[in-house]
Amino acid sequence: MCQLLESRELAMQLLQSSRLISLGQMAAGVAHELNQPLAAISATAEGILLRHERGDRLPPEQVDEMMGKVMTMIQRMTAIIEHMRTFSRDHSEEPASIFDVN
Protein backbone atom coordinates (compact mmCIF):
# COMPACT_ATOMS: atom_id res chain seq x y z
CA MET A 1 0.00 0.00 0.00
CA CYS A 2 2.83 2.38 0.92
CA GLN A 3 4.62 1.63 -2.37
CA LEU A 4 1.42 2.39 -4.30
CA LEU A 5 1.17 5.81 -2.66
CA GLU A 6 4.84 6.53 -3.30
CA SER A 7 4.45 5.43 -6.91
CA ARG A 8 1.41 7.67 -7.38
CA GLU A 9 3.20 10.62 -5.78
CA LEU A 10 6.21 10.05 -8.02
CA ALA A 11 3.96 9.89 -11.09
CA MET A 12 2.28 13.18 -10.10
CA GLN A 13 5.68 14.83 -9.58
CA LEU A 14 6.80 13.58 -12.98
CA LEU A 15 3.65 14.96 -14.58
CA GLN A 16 4.20 18.34 -12.92
CA SER A 17 7.85 18.37 -14.04
CA SER A 18 6.74 17.59 -17.58
CA ARG A 19 4.28 20.48 -17.48
CA LEU A 20 6.98 22.86 -16.27
CA ILE A 21 9.34 21.74 -19.04
CA SER A 22 6.60 22.33 -21.61
CA LEU A 23 5.89 25.71 -20.09
CA GLY A 24 9.54 26.67 -20.44
CA GLN A 25 9.50 25.64 -24.10
CA MET A 26 6.40 27.73 -24.73
CA ALA A 27 7.96 30.89 -23.26
CA ALA A 28 9.27 32.26 -26.58
CA GLY A 29 5.94 31.72 -28.31
CA VAL A 30 4.03 33.30 -25.46
CA ALA A 31 6.36 36.30 -25.41
CA HIS A 32 5.66 36.80 -29.12
CA GLU A 33 1.90 36.38 -28.61
CA LEU A 34 1.89 38.99 -25.85
CA ASN A 35 4.29 41.34 -27.61
CA GLN A 36 2.07 41.77 -30.68
CA PRO A 37 -0.99 43.21 -28.90
CA LEU A 38 1.24 45.14 -26.51
CA ALA A 39 2.95 46.86 -29.45
CA ALA A 40 -0.45 47.72 -30.95
CA ILE A 41 -1.68 49.11 -27.61
CA SER A 42 1.50 51.18 -27.33
CA ALA A 43 1.14 52.54 -30.87
CA THR A 44 -2.50 53.46 -30.24
CA ALA A 45 -1.71 55.22 -26.97
CA GLU A 46 1.23 57.04 -28.54
CA GLY A 47 -0.94 58.21 -31.43
CA ILE A 48 -3.60 59.56 -29.08
CA LEU A 49 -0.97 61.26 -26.91
CA LEU A 50 0.77 62.92 -29.88
CA ARG A 51 -2.54 64.23 -31.22
CA HIS A 52 -3.44 65.50 -27.75
CA GLU A 53 -0.05 67.28 -27.42
CA ARG A 54 -0.60 68.97 -30.82
CA GLY A 55 -4.03 70.09 -29.70
CA ASP A 56 -5.82 67.92 -32.26
CA ARG A 57 -9.27 66.73 -31.30
CA LEU A 58 -10.21 63.18 -32.14
CA PRO A 59 -13.82 62.55 -33.07
CA PRO A 60 -15.57 60.57 -30.32
CA GLU A 61 -16.35 57.76 -32.79
CA GLN A 62 -12.64 57.38 -33.57
CA VAL A 63 -11.72 57.33 -29.87
CA ASP A 64 -14.43 54.71 -29.25
CA GLU A 65 -13.10 52.55 -32.10
CA MET A 66 -9.49 52.84 -30.94
CA MET A 67 -10.36 52.05 -27.32
CA GLY A 68 -12.48 49.10 -28.45
CA LYS A 69 -9.46 47.68 -30.27
CA VAL A 70 -7.27 48.26 -27.20
CA MET A 71 -9.77 46.43 -24.98
CA THR A 72 -9.89 43.51 -27.43
CA MET A 73 -6.09 43.25 -27.34
CA ILE A 74 -6.06 43.42 -23.53
CA GLN A 75 -8.63 40.62 -23.36
CA ARG A 76 -6.49 38.53 -25.72
CA MET A 77 -3.44 39.02 -23.51
CA THR A 78 -5.44 38.23 -20.36
CA ALA A 79 -6.70 34.98 -21.93
CA ILE A 80 -3.15 33.92 -22.84
CA ILE A 81 -1.93 34.60 -19.30
CA GLU A 82 -4.89 32.75 -17.74
CA HIS A 83 -4.26 29.76 -20.00
CA MET A 84 -0.64 29.68 -18.85
CA ARG A 85 -1.69 29.84 -15.20
CA THR A 86 -4.12 26.98 -15.65
CA PHE A 87 -1.58 24.89 -17.52
CA SER A 88 1.19 25.41 -14.97
CA ARG A 89 -0.95 24.93 -11.85
CA ASP A 90 0.12 22.04 -9.62
CA HIS A 91 -2.77 19.57 -9.64
CA SER A 92 -1.02 16.97 -7.49
CA GLU A 93 -2.76 18.08 -4.28
CA GLU A 94 -6.26 18.10 -5.78
CA PRO A 95 -8.53 15.33 -4.55
CA ALA A 96 -8.98 12.40 -6.88
CA SER A 97 -12.36 11.86 -8.49
CA ILE A 98 -14.07 8.52 -8.51
CA PHE A 99 -15.92 7.75 -11.71
CA ASP A 100 -17.42 4.80 -13.50
CA VAL A 101 -15.37 3.85 -16.56
CA ASN A 102 -18.41 2.16 -18.08
Backbone hydrogen bonds in HBPLUS format (Angstrom, degrees):
<---DONOR---> <-ACCEPTOR-->    atom                        ^
c    i                          cat <-CA-CA->   ^        H-A-AA   ^      H-
h    n   atom  resd res      DA  || num        DHA   H-A  angle D-A-AA Bond
n    s   type  num  typ     dist DA aas  dist angle  dist       angle   num
A0005-LEU N   A0001-MET O   3.14 MM   4  6.50 154.9  2.20 147.9 153.6     1
A0006-GLU N   A0002-CYS O   2.98 MM   4  6.25 159.0  2.02 148.5 154.7     2
A0007-SER N   A0003-GLN O   2.79 MM   4  5.92 154.0  1.86 145.4 153.1     3
A0008-ARG N   A0004-LEU O   2.92 MM   4  6.11 155.8  1.97 145.0 151.5     4
A0009-GLU N   A0005-LEU O   2.90 MM   4  6.08 160.2  1.94 147.8 153.5     5
A0010-LEU N   A0006-GLU O   2.89 MM   4  6.05 156.1  1.95 145.4 152.1     6
A0011-ALA N   A0007-SER O   2.92 MM   4  6.13 153.9  1.99 144.3 151.6     7
A0012-MET N   A0008-ARG O   2.93 MM   4  6.21 153.8  2.00 148.6 155.4     8
A0013-GLN N   A0009-GLU O   2.94 MM   4  6.19 153.9  2.01 146.9 154.1     9
A0014-LEU N   A0010-LEU O   2.90 MM   4  6.11 153.7  1.96 146.6 154.0    10
A0015-LEU N   A0011-ALA O   2.94 MM   4  6.17 153.8  2.00 144.2 151.3    11
A0016-GLN N   A0012-MET O   2.95 MM   4  6.19 159.1  1.99 146.0 151.5    12
A0017-SER N   A0013-GLN O   2.88 MM   4  6.09 157.2  1.93 147.3 153.8    13
A0018-SER N   A0014-LEU O   2.90 MM   4  6.10 154.7  1.96 146.2 153.2    14
A0019-ARG N   A0015-LEU O   2.95 MM   4  6.26 152.4  2.03 146.7 154.2    15
A0020-LEU N   A0016-GLN O   2.98 MM   4  6.27 157.1  2.03 149.2 155.2    16
A0021-ILE N   A0017-SER O   2.94 MM   4  6.21 152.8  2.01 148.6 156.0    17
A0022-SER N   A0018-SER O   2.98 MM   4  6.23 163.3  2.01 149.0 153.4    18
A0023-LEU N   A0019-ARG O   2.83 MM   4  6.06 151.8  1.91 146.6 155.4    19
A0024-GLY N   A0020-LEU O   2.96 MM   4  6.20 152.9  2.04 143.8 150.2    20
A0025-GLN N   A0021-ILE O   3.04 MM   4  6.39 150.4  2.13 146.9 155.0    21
A0026-MET N   A0022-SER O   2.98 MM   4  6.23 136.5  2.17 143.2 155.1    22
A0026-MET N   A0023-LEU O   3.18 MM   3  5.08 128.4  2.46  92.2 105.7    23
A0027-ALA N   A0024-GLY O   3.30 MM   3  5.32 154.2  2.37  99.2 106.7    24
A0030-VAL N   A0026-MET O   2.92 MM   4  6.10 161.6  1.95 162.7 169.0    25
A0031-ALA N   A0027-ALA O   2.89 MM   4  6.04 159.9  1.93 149.4 155.0    26
A0032-HIS N   A0028-ALA O   3.09 MM   4  6.33 156.0  2.15 144.5 150.3    27
A0033-GLU N   A0029-GLY O   2.91 MM   4  6.18 159.3  1.96 147.2 153.3    28
A0034-LEU N   A0030-VAL O   2.85 MM   4  6.08 148.9  1.95 153.6 161.2    29
A0035-ASN N   A0031-ALA O   2.84 MM   4  5.88 145.7  1.96 141.7 152.1    30
A0036-GLN N   A0032-HIS O   3.16 MM   4  6.32 155.0  2.23 153.8 156.4    31
A0038-LEU N   A0034-LEU O   3.19 MM   4  6.22 154.0  2.26 144.1 152.0    32
A0039-ALA N   A0035-ASN O   2.87 MM   4  5.97 154.3  1.93 149.9 155.3    33
A0040-ALA N   A0036-GLN O   3.16 MM   4  6.47 155.4  2.23 148.2 154.9    34
A0041-ILE N   A0037-PRO O   2.86 MM   4  6.08 157.4  1.91 150.7 156.8    35
A0042-SER N   A0038-LEU O   2.93 MM   4  6.10 159.4  1.97 146.6 152.4    36
A0043-ALA N   A0039-ALA O   2.92 MM   4  6.13 159.2  1.96 146.9 152.4    37
A0044-THR N   A0040-ALA O   2.96 MM   4  6.13 158.0  2.01 147.0 152.9    38
A0045-ALA N   A0041-ILE O   2.93 MM   4  6.14 167.9  1.95 153.5 156.7    39
A0046-GLU N   A0042-SER O   2.85 MM   4  5.99 160.8  1.89 150.2 156.2    40
A0047-GLY N   A0043-ALA O   2.92 MM   4  6.06 155.4  1.98 143.6 150.2    41
A0048-ILE N   A0044-THR O   3.02 MM   4  6.30 160.4  2.06 152.1 156.8    42
A0049-LEU N   A0045-ALA O   2.90 MM   4  6.08 163.2  1.93 151.5 156.6    43
A0050-LEU N   A0046-GLU O   2.87 MM   4  6.05 165.5  1.89 153.5 156.9    44
A0051-ARG N   A0047-GLY O   3.08 MM   4  6.23 162.7  2.11 145.6 150.4    45
A0052-HIS N   A0048-ILE O   2.92 MM   4  6.10 156.0  1.98 147.7 155.0    46
A0053-GLU N   A0049-LEU O   2.84 MM   4  6.11 158.4  1.89 153.6 159.2    47
A0054-ARG N   A0050-LEU O   3.03 MM   4  6.28 144.9  2.15 144.4 153.4    48
A0056-ASP N   A0051-ARG O   2.83 MM   5  5.05 139.5  1.99 161.6 154.9    49
A0055-GLY N   A0052-HIS O   3.01 MM   3  5.02 147.3  2.12  99.4 109.7    50
A0062-GLN N   A0059-PRO O   2.90 MM   3  5.33 123.4  2.23 110.8 125.0    51
A0063-VAL N   A0059-PRO O   3.10 MM   4  6.48 157.3  2.15 155.5 162.6    52
A0064-ASP N   A0060-PRO O   2.87 MM   4  6.07 162.1  1.90 150.5 155.5    53
A0065-GLU N   A0061-GLU O   2.96 MM   4  6.18 156.4  2.02 143.5 149.7    54
A0066-MET N   A0062-GLN O   2.92 MM   4  6.12 165.6  1.94 150.4 154.3    55
A0067-MET N   A0063-VAL O   2.87 MM   4  6.01 166.0  1.89 155.1 159.0    56
A0068-GLY N   A0064-ASP O   2.91 MM   4  5.99 146.3  2.03 141.6 151.2    57
A0069-LYS N   A0065-GLU O   3.04 MM   4  6.35 153.7  2.12 147.7 153.8    58
A0070-VAL N   A0066-MET O   2.99 MM   4  6.32 154.7  2.06 146.3 153.6    59
A0071-MET N   A0067-MET O   2.90 MM   4  6.11 161.6  1.94 148.2 152.6    60
A0072-THR N   A0068-GLY O   3.02 MM   4  6.24 151.3  2.11 143.4 151.2    61
A0073-MET N   A0069-LYS O   3.02 MM   4  6.30 156.8  2.08 148.5 154.2    62
A0074-ILE N   A0070-VAL O   2.92 MM   4  6.20 153.6  1.99 151.1 158.9    63
A0075-GLN N   A0071-MET O   2.94 MM   4  6.14 157.8  1.99 146.8 152.5    64
A0076-ARG N   A0072-THR O   3.01 MM   4  6.27 150.0  2.10 143.1 151.4    65
A0077-MET N   A0073-MET O   3.01 MM   4  6.29 159.8  2.05 148.1 152.7    66
A0078-THR N   A0074-ILE O   2.89 MM   4  6.11 159.3  1.93 151.3 157.3    67
A0079-ALA N   A0075-GLN O   2.96 MM   4  6.14 155.3  2.02 146.2 152.2    68
A0080-ILE N   A0076-ARG O   3.09 MM   4  6.38 155.5  2.15 147.7 154.0    69
A0081-ILE N   A0077-MET O   3.03 MM   4  6.29 164.6  2.05 153.0 156.7    70
A0082-GLU N   A0078-THR O   2.90 MM   4  6.10 160.0  1.94 149.7 155.5    71
A0083-HIS N   A0079-ALA O   2.93 MM   4  6.07 154.0  2.00 145.5 152.4    72
A0084-MET N   A0080-ILE O   3.05 MM   4  6.34 155.1  2.12 147.0 153.5    73
A0085-ARG N   A0081-ILE O   2.97 MM   4  6.28 155.6  2.03 149.3 156.0    74
A0086-THR N   A0082-GLU O   2.96 MM   4  6.19 162.3  1.99 150.9 155.1    75
A0087-PHE N   A0083-HIS O   2.93 MM   4  6.09 162.1  1.97 149.3 154.5    76
A0088-SER N   A0084-MET O   2.95 MM   4  6.06 155.9  2.01 149.6 155.4    77
A0089-ARG N   A0085-ARG O   3.08 MM   4  5.99 121.3  2.44 140.7 152.9    78
A0094-GLU N   A0091-HIS O   3.19 MM   3  5.41 160.2  2.23 108.8 114.9    79
